Amino acid sequence: MSIDRFILRKLNTCQEEHTCANLVRLFVIRIRKAEIAEEHDAAYVLSKLN
């Protein structure tokens, strides 16, 4: 199971507010890192085309 699915499953069953907040923060960090990686990949492809 991927870490993203694990986080989502834990969020779905989480009952402690502090833990839920930490899981949401972790998920947002993972989304931001994925967006940065995607932008970097797109820039790399464009530089190869020129």
C-alpha positions in Angstrom: 0.0 0.0 0.0 1.3 3.4 -0.9 2.0 6.0 1.8 -0.7 8.2 0.4 -3.4 5.5 0.6 -2.2 4.8 4.2 -2.5 8.4 5.2 -6.0 8.6 3.7 -7.1 5.4 5.4 -5.8 6.7 8.8 -7.5 10.0 8.2 -10.8 8.2 7.6 -10.6 6.4 10.9 -8.7 8.9 13.0 -10.5 10.1 16.1 -7.9 12.2 17.8 -7.9 15.8 16.6 -4.1 16.4 17.0 -3.3 13.2 15.0 -5.7 14.1 12.3 -4.1 17.6 11.9 -0.7 16.0 11.6 -1.9 13.6 9.0 -3.4 16.4 7.0 -0.1 18.4 7.2 1.8 15.3 6.1 -0.5 14.8 3.1 -0.2 18.5 2.1 3.6 18.2 2.2 3.5 15.2 0.0 1.2 17.0 -2.5 3.5 20.0 -2.6 6.6 17.8 -3.2 4.7 16.0 -6.0 3.8 19.3 -7.6 7.4 20.5 -7.4 8.7 17.3 -8.9 6.1 17.5 -11.7 7.1 21.1 -12.5 10.8 20.0 -12.5 10.1 17.1 -14.9 8.2 19.4 -17.3 11.0 21.9 -17.3 13.5 19.1 -18.0 11.5 17.9 -20.9 11.1 21.4 -22.4 14.9 22.0 -22.0 15.5 18.8 -23.9 13.3 19.9 -26.8 15.2 23.1 -27.3 
